[in-house]
């Protein structure tokens, strides 16, 4: 495919081709490949990373809707890593020469084995090996990181994972950003108002498999007295054993909340109209669950 575009010439010299007018520096070349699944369909948004001979990252990106990865890079030797959700990673090497196109052809990804799911039954979150964190923008510049130190939760694993449910309760007063004055403000009526709303709660009965180790867990989040539907983009990390031999499984989940959706509307603008606190808050959860009453 790429040979028809480039022939024996550098990318910048392909007259009339799709890349006509694109200038390739004299010390560089063009590297390309096409990423396919086991039935030779293109894998879109597969991630590719190029590293040099010293292991330093040179370039990263995603394949286009046709599974194509195309990059202009300095001449040299490279390692290529290609990853996509649900597939086994691919690793290869390439040598890019000045003024030339190096086509790696088709990169065929294989389906990755599915991680073992937990057994049906009642499980609970192990708070000593779990964390609920968040990130918010401050004065349009720095990001403020925090967490909640007090939480508990139960997960009922169904006979089919899609039939599972979970309930998490978080102590609002346990918010912790490492700065006491800021935490006191966040607990006040301007934000969480922990006296009136002592807990945050999330309840879900909708587990949707998105492919590979990815799941969408959708439910109702109640915060500041308001309930909104929230979806956790969840990566299942697999099943293992704890120090006492007890079964454990882990997952990582993210979502984004908007303060205004939960009537957290306190706002102060700086001289240039920049908000002191951003409206969007990123939530990150790292969770381990164990069979109920077996935590150690």
N, C-alpha and C positions, 0 to 999 in steps of 0.2 A: 504494500500500500504506500509506504513512505518512499520507496524507491521510485514509484511513478511520480511522486511530487518533486523529489529532489534530483533523481537521476544520479549522475556522478558529480554534481555540483553542490556548492555550499547553499544553505537555505536562502541567504540573501541574494543568490544569483538565479533563483528559480523564476525566470520570467513568465509572467502570465499565470503562475500557479497561485494557490491560496495564500502563500507567504511572500508573494512578490512585494517588494518594497521594504521588507523586514531586513534590517541590517544586522549582520553577525560580525562582531569584532574580529579582527585578523588573528587574534590569539585564541579564539574560541571555536567550538564546533557544536553540532546539534545532536542530541540524543533522544531517541524515541522508542516507544514500545506500545503494544496494545494488550490490555489485561482482559482475559476471558475466563468464564466459569467452565466447569467440566463438560458442558454441552456446547461450548464455544459461543456463548452469548456474552456480549460486553458487560464488564463490571464497572458501573459508573460510581464515581466518588470513592474509588479505592485510593488509599493514601500511599504515596511513594516518597521515599527519602533517599537522597544521594549523599554519600559521605566520601571523603577523599581517602588517600592511602594512610593518612594519620588518624582516621576515624572521626574527623571533624565534619559536622553537617554542612553541606554546601547548598542544598536546595531541598525544599519539600513542597508537596502540593497534592492535588486530587486529579484523578482521571476525569475526562469529560463524558458526556452522555454516550459516547461511542467506545468508552473504555480506553481512550488514548491518553498517553502521557508524553509530553513534548517539552524539551528544555534546551536552552542555549547555555552552555557552561564553558569555563576555561578548559583548554586541552589538558588531558591528564587521565589517570586511572581512577576509577570509581567503583564503589560498592552500591548496589541498588537493593533497597528493601521495599516490598510491596505488601500491604496489609489491607484486608477488608473484613468487615464483620461477617462471621460465619465461615470463613475460609482459613486454611493453613497459610501462614506467611510465606512469601517467596523471597529468596536472597540470590543475587547474581552479581556479576562483575561486568565492567565495560571499559574500553579504552577509547577516548575521544581524541581525534586528531584535529589539528588546526584546519579550518576551512572545509571540514568534511562532515557528512551525516553518518552517525552510527545508529543503525536500526537494529534493535534487539529482537524484532519480530513479535510473535505472540507469547505472552506470559500466561501460562495456564494455571489457575488457582484450583486447589482441591478443597472439597468440603471438609471443614474441621469437625472432629468428633464432638458430640454434644456433651456438656458436663452433666454429671448425674444430679438429678433433682432430689430434694429432701423427701423423706417418707411422709405420707399423709398423717395428720394428727395435729396436736396443739404444741406450738413452739412459742418461745418468748425471746425478746431482745436481751442480749447480754450487755448491759450498759458499760461494764468495765472494759469491753473490747469493741465499743461502738462510739460513734461521734456524730453529732448534728451541728454542722457549721454553717456560716453564712458570710457573704461578702457584700458590702455596700460601697457606693462611690461617695467620697467626701470632697466637697467644694470643687467638684468637677475634675479633680486631680488624683489624689491618692485613693487607694482602696482600703477600707477598714474591714478587718477580719474578726469574726467573733464566733461564739458557740453557745449552746445551752448545755448546762452541766447536769440538769435534773430531768430525766425522761424515763419512760417505761413503755413497753409495748408487747402485744401478743399477735401472733400470726397463726391462723388456722390453715394448714395445707390440705387442699382437697384431693380427692382421688385423681382428679386432673388438675394440673397447676392453675388452669384458667378458672377453676371453681374455688380458689383460695380467697381469704379475707385477712385484713390486718387492721389493728387499732393502736394508735400511738398517742400518748399523752405527754405533754412537755410542760414543765414548770416555768411559767413566764419570768418569774423573778430570778431564775438561774442564768439569765443572759449575762455573758461575760465577754467583754472586748479587751480586757486587760487594763482599762482606765476607769477608776472608780467613779469619777465625776460624770463621765460619759454614760456609764452603766446606770447610774442613778437617774439620769435624764431619760434614758430609754425605758426605765421602769415607770416613769411618771405618766401623768395624764396626757402629756404631749405625744406619747408614743404608745407603749403597750398597756398602760394604765393597769398595772398588775393587781391593784386593790379591787378593781371591779371585774377584771378578767384574769384570774390567777393561772389559767392553763390555755395552752394551744392544743388542739386535737385534730388528728387526721384519721379518717375511717375510709377503707376501700374494700369493695367486693368485685373489683374489675381488674383482672390480671390478663393482659393481652400480649401474646408472644409476637415479637417484631422480627424474629429471625436470629439464628445463632444464639448468643448469650444475652440478647437484648429483650427486655420486657418493658411494657408501659403499664404502670400501676396508677389507676385513676380513681380518685375519691374526693371526699369533701374535707377541706381544711377549714377549721373554725378558729379564727384569730380576731381578737379585739371585738368579740361578739358578732362577727359576720362570718358566714359560711360561703365558700366559693369552691367550684370544681377545679382541682389541680391534678396534673399528670406528672408523675415521677418517671423520668427517663432512666431506666434501671439496667445495670449490667450485672448479671448473675456471675459470681466468681467461683462457684463450685462448692463441693462438699468435702469436709475433712474431719479430723479427730482432734480433740483437745488434749491437754496434758494428762487428764484422767481417763482418756479413751472415749469420752463422750462425743457423739456426732455434733458437728457444727457446720453451718453453711454461711456464706458471706455474700454480700452484694454492695454495690456502690450506686447511688442515685443522685440525680440533679434535677432542679427545676428553677424557674424564675418567677418571683412574685412582684406585684406592683402595689406599693403602699396604699395608693388611693382606692384600690379594690376592697381594702379592709378598713376604710375610713381612717387610715393613719395619715392625716392630711397636714400635719404640722410642717410649716415651711418657713425658711428664712432665706432671703436672697442677698447675695453679696453685692458689692458696688457695681459689678458688671452684669448683674442679673443672673449670676450663676447660683444654682441651688446649693445650700450648705449640705444637704443630704440628698442623694439621688433618689429617683422614684422607683428604680428597679433594684431588687435584692436577689442575689443568687444564693440558692440553698444547695448544700452538699451534704450527703449522708453516707457514712461508712458504717455498715451494720453487720453484726454477727448474731445469728439466732441459734438457740439450743432447744432441745425438747423441754417442755415445761417441767419444772421442778428438778432438772438435772444439772442446772448451772453450778459450776464450781470455781 
